[in-house]
Amino acid sequence: MLCQQCKQRDATVNYVEITNGKKFECHLCAMCYADLRDQMRKKTHGDVWPGFIPSRVRQAKACPVCGTTYADYEKSGLLGCMSCYDVFKEELMPYIKRVHGKVAHIGKMYGNIDEHGLHRRLNSLQEQLEEALAEKRYKDAGRLNTEIEKIKKILDEGESY
């Protein structure tokens, strides 16, 4: 695909945006993209998104553990270590929220199964079963045993509870 700007070189930068169901595409070669980026920087005084992340903050911050700077992250899209998430938290949160829709991790879930909760329930039921058998409450023991088997089946097969 040829560059939409110069119509001479192959497009290496492809930008696609869909807003309110309308698609906008822009395909530029590296040189035209660099020119456009320089024009934007001049208009915004060096900040691609003015006020979003000040350039002096990006240059000043570096991870004390691995030495990764925010500029390194911008170039590669990769952080150097776990400590980087704490160091660059303020800059990363808007991106994380935009991608994931939220910034709080609520844990790993297997479908609708709360596996940890099922294990706790299983342990509790087994203790109740032992008490019922010790007290010779066989009707209760039968009911508890049925429920224990259901939970074991759920844990083994991954079915919903």
Phi, psi and chi 1 to 4 in degrees:
 res  aa     phi    psi   chi1   chi2   chi3   chi4
   1 MET       -  134.4  178.0  178.8  -67.8      -
   2 LEU   -83.7  153.1  -73.7  178.0      -      -
   3 CYS   -61.1  133.8  173.2      -      -      -
   4 GLN   -73.3  -19.0  -70.5  176.9  -31.6      -
   5 GLN   -85.8  -60.2 -175.7   70.9   25.3      -
   6 CYS   -93.3  -20.6   68.2      -      -      -
   7 LYS    56.7   29.8  -62.2 -176.0 -173.5  -12.0
   8 GLN  -122.1  -41.2  -64.9  174.5    0.0      -
   9 ARG  -105.9  162.2  -66.5  175.8  -72.6  -84.6
  10 ASP   -68.6  140.4  -74.8  -25.6      -      -
  11 ALA   -75.7  125.7      -      -      -      -
  12 THR  -113.3  -16.0   56.0      -      -      -
  13 VAL  -112.3  117.8  177.5      -      -      -
  14 ASN  -119.5  120.4  -60.4  -60.0      -      -
  15 TYR  -116.7  126.0  176.5   77.9      -      -
  16 VAL  -127.5  130.1  178.3      -      -      -
  17 GLU  -133.2  133.1 -179.2  178.8  -49.1      -
  18 ILE  -118.1  116.8  -60.8  174.5      -      -
  19 THR  -127.0  124.3  -53.6      -      -      -
  20 ASN    50.8   40.8  -63.9  -32.7      -      -
  21 GLY    79.6   -2.5      -      -      -      -
  22 LYS  -101.5  131.1  -65.3 -179.7 -177.8  176.3
  23 LYS   -98.3  131.9 -172.7  175.1 -176.9 -179.8
  24 PHE  -121.6  127.8  169.0   76.9      -      -
  25 GLU  -124.5  142.7  -66.4 -176.4   65.2      -
  26 CYS  -139.7  125.7 -176.4      -      -      -
  27 HIS  -124.7  115.0  -52.2  -78.0      -      -
  28 LEU  -127.5  153.1  -58.2  172.4      -      -
  29 CYS   -80.0  169.9   66.0      -      -      -
  30 ALA   -61.3  -38.6      -      -      -      -
  31 MET   -69.1  -44.9  -67.1  177.7   69.6      -
  32 CYS   -67.1  -36.1  -69.1      -      -      -
  33 TYR   -64.0  -43.2  172.5   72.8      -      -
  34 ALA   -62.4  -41.0      -      -      -      -
  35 ASP   -62.1  -45.5  -70.1  -19.3      -      -
  36 LEU   -62.7  -42.5 -179.9   64.3      -      -
  37 ARG   -63.5  -41.2 -171.4 -178.6   64.9 -139.5
  38 ASP   -63.7  -39.5  -69.8  -18.9      -      -
  39 GLN   -63.7  -41.6  -70.4  173.7   14.5      -
  40 MET   -63.9  -41.4  -78.4 -175.2   62.6      -
  41 ARG   -64.6  -37.5  -76.4 -168.6  177.0  153.6
  42 LYS   -65.0  -41.8  -73.3  176.7 -174.6  173.8
  43 LYS   -69.6  -30.0  -70.6 -179.4 -179.3 -180.0
  44 THR  -105.1   12.4   60.3      -      -      -
  45 HIS    58.3   43.4  -54.7  -68.7      -      -
  46 GLY    95.1  -16.5      -      -      -      -
  47 ASP  -101.3  125.0  -72.4  -21.5      -      -
  48 VAL   -64.4  -43.7  176.7      -      -      -
  49 TRP  -117.2   93.9  -64.1  -70.1      -      -
  50 PRO   -57.5  131.5   16.3  -24.1      -      -
  51 GLY    82.0  -13.0      -      -      -      -
  52 PHE   -76.4  -57.2 -172.7   66.0      -      -
  53 ILE  -137.7  104.2  -56.6  170.9      -      -
  54 PRO   -58.2  139.3  -18.8   28.3      -      -
  55 SER   -62.7  -32.8   58.9      -      -      -
  56 ARG   -67.8  -30.4   63.2 -177.9  174.1  -80.6
  57 VAL   -69.3  -43.0  171.7      -      -      -
  58 ARG   -61.5  -40.0  -75.9 -177.3  -68.6 -158.7
  59 GLN   -77.3  -32.3  -67.2  169.8   -3.1      -
  60 ALA   -78.4  -34.8      -      -      -      -
  61 LYS   -79.3  135.8  -78.7 -168.7  177.3 -179.9
  62 ALA  -146.8  144.7      -      -      -      -
  63 CYS   -71.0  127.2  176.7      -      -      -
  64 PRO   -71.2  -18.6   23.9  -30.5      -      -
  65 VAL   -84.3  -52.6  176.0      -      -      -
  66 CYS  -109.3  -13.0   67.2      -      -      -
  67 GLY    85.4    2.7      -      -      -      -
  68 THR   -65.8  133.8  -59.9      -      -      -
  69 THR  -100.9  166.4   63.5      -      -      -
  70 TYR   -65.9  -32.5 -166.6   78.7      -      -
  71 ALA   -63.0  -38.1      -      -      -      -
  72 ASP   -61.0  -43.5  -65.4  -23.3      -      -
  73 TYR   -62.7  -42.1  166.2   71.2      -      -
  74 GLU   -62.0  -35.8  -74.7 -178.0  -42.9      -
  75 LYS   -73.4  -45.8  -71.8  177.2 -171.3  170.6
  76 SER   -98.7  -26.3   68.3      -      -      -
  77 GLY    79.9    8.0      -      -      -      -
  78 LEU  -120.8  139.2  -59.4  171.7      -      -
  79 LEU   -92.6  156.2  -64.6  171.5      -      -
  80 GLY   -82.4  -32.3      -      -      -      -
  81 CYS  -159.9  179.6   68.8      -      -      -
  82 MET   -65.1  -31.3  -70.7 -176.7   -5.6      -
  83 SER   -64.7  -26.7  178.7      -      -      -
  84 CYS   -59.4  -34.3  -69.0      -      -      -
  85 TYR   -63.5  -34.8  -73.0   93.9      -      -
  86 ASP   -74.9  -42.3  -67.6  -32.1      -      -
  87 VAL   -64.7  -43.5  174.1      -      -      -
  88 PHE  -103.2   21.9  -55.7  118.2      -      -
  89 LYS   -53.4  -48.1 -178.2  178.2 -178.6  177.1
  90 GLU   -59.9  -39.5 -175.5  178.6  -48.2      -
  91 GLU   -77.6  -32.9  -68.6   86.1   -1.7      -
  92 LEU   -80.7  -31.2  -65.0  172.9      -      -
  93 MET   -55.3  -43.2  -77.6  -57.6  163.7      -
  94 PRO   -61.6  -38.7  -22.6   31.4      -      -
  95 TYR   -66.1  -46.3  -66.0  118.5      -      -
  96 ILE   -61.5  -43.6  -66.8  170.3      -      -
  97 LYS   -64.6  -39.6 -174.0  170.0 -175.6  167.8
  98 ARG   -66.4  -38.5 -174.7  172.3   62.8 -138.1
  99 VAL   -77.4  -47.2  170.9      -      -      -
 100 HIS   -97.6  -15.4  -64.8  -74.1      -      -
 101 GLY    85.9  -11.1      -      -      -      -
 102 LYS  -155.3  164.7   54.3 -171.1  166.8 -162.1
 103 VAL  -120.2    6.1  -68.0      -      -      -
 104 ALA  -108.8  128.7      -      -      -      -
 105 HIS   -85.8  125.7  179.4   65.5      -      -
 106 ILE  -104.2    4.8   57.6  170.0      -      -
 107 GLY   103.8  168.9      -      -      -      -
 108 LYS   -86.3  128.9 -170.7  173.3 -175.7  179.6
 109 MET  -122.1  141.1  -62.2  -65.6  -72.3      -
 110 TYR  -103.2   91.8  -58.3   98.3      -      -
 111 GLY    61.5 -125.0      -      -      -      -
 112 ASN  -100.1    9.3  -69.0  -29.2      -      -
 113 ILE   -92.3  126.5  -61.4  174.6      -      -
 114 ASP   -97.4   89.4  175.0   12.0      -      -
 115 GLU   -59.9  -41.8 -169.4  172.1   -1.8      -
 116 HIS   -62.6  -42.3 -176.3   66.7      -      -
 117 GLY   -64.0  -37.1      -      -      -      -
 118 LEU   -66.9  -38.3  -74.4  176.0      -      -
 119 HIS   -64.0  -41.5  -78.9  -69.8      -      -
 120 ARG   -63.3  -42.9  -78.7 -175.0  -74.5  146.7
 121 ARG   -63.5  -40.4  176.6   80.1  174.4  134.2
 122 LEU   -62.1  -45.2 -178.0   62.5      -      -
 123 ASN   -61.6  -42.6  -70.4  -23.5      -      -
 124 SER   -63.2  -44.6  172.2      -      -      -
 125 LEU   -64.3  -37.1  -71.0  171.4      -      -
 126 GLN   -66.2  -38.2  -73.2  171.6  -23.3      -
 127 GLU   -64.8  -42.6  -71.1  173.3    5.8      -
 128 GLN   -63.4  -36.9  -68.4  175.2   32.1      -
 129 LEU   -64.0  -44.2  176.0   62.9      -      -
 130 GLU   -61.3  -42.3  -71.5  175.1   17.8      -
 131 GLU   -63.2  -43.7  -72.2  176.1   20.7      -
 132 ALA   -63.5  -40.9      -      -      -      -
 133 LEU   -67.7  -39.8  -71.0  171.7      -      -
 134 ALA   -64.2  -34.4      -      -      -      -
 135 GLU   -92.1    6.0  -63.3  172.1    4.1      -
 136 LYS    58.5   38.8  -62.0 -177.9 -177.8 -178.5
 137 ARG   -98.5   78.8  -68.5 -177.1  -72.9  123.7
 138 TYR   -70.2  -30.8  -61.1  115.8      -      -
 139 LYS   -64.8  -46.1 -169.2  173.7 -178.7 -179.0
 140 ASP   -64.0  -39.5  -69.8  -20.4      -      -
 141 ALA   -62.2  -40.3      -      -      -      -
 142 GLY   -63.7  -43.6      -      -      -      -
 143 ARG   -62.9  -45.3  179.9 -175.2   50.9   80.1
 144 LEU   -63.1  -40.9  -68.1  166.2      -      -
 145 ASN   -63.2  -39.9 -165.6   40.6      -      -
 146 THR   -62.1  -43.6  -56.7      -      -      -
 147 GLU   -67.3  -38.1 -162.6  165.5  -17.8      -
 148 ILE   -61.6  -42.7  -72.5  170.6      -      -
 149 GLU   -64.3  -38.5  -68.7  -55.6  -43.9      -
 150 LYS   -61.8  -45.2  -76.9 -178.0 -173.2  176.6
 151 ILE   -66.6  -40.8  -68.1  175.6      -      -
 152 LYS   -61.4  -39.9  -76.5 -177.7  178.8  179.4
 153 LYS   -64.3  -42.3 -174.9  177.6  178.1 -176.5
 154 ILE   -61.1  -45.7  -68.9  167.5      -      -
 155 LEU   -66.2  -36.5  -68.9  171.2      -      -
 156 ASP   -73.2  -40.9  -71.7  -17.7      -      -
 157 GLU  -102.7  -12.8  -62.5  175.9    8.8      -
 158 GLY    74.3   26.3      -      -      -      -
 159 GLU   -78.4  167.0  -65.9  178.2    2.0      -
 160 SER   -82.7  148.8   61.2      -      -      -
 161 TYR   -87.3      - -174.9   59.6      -      -
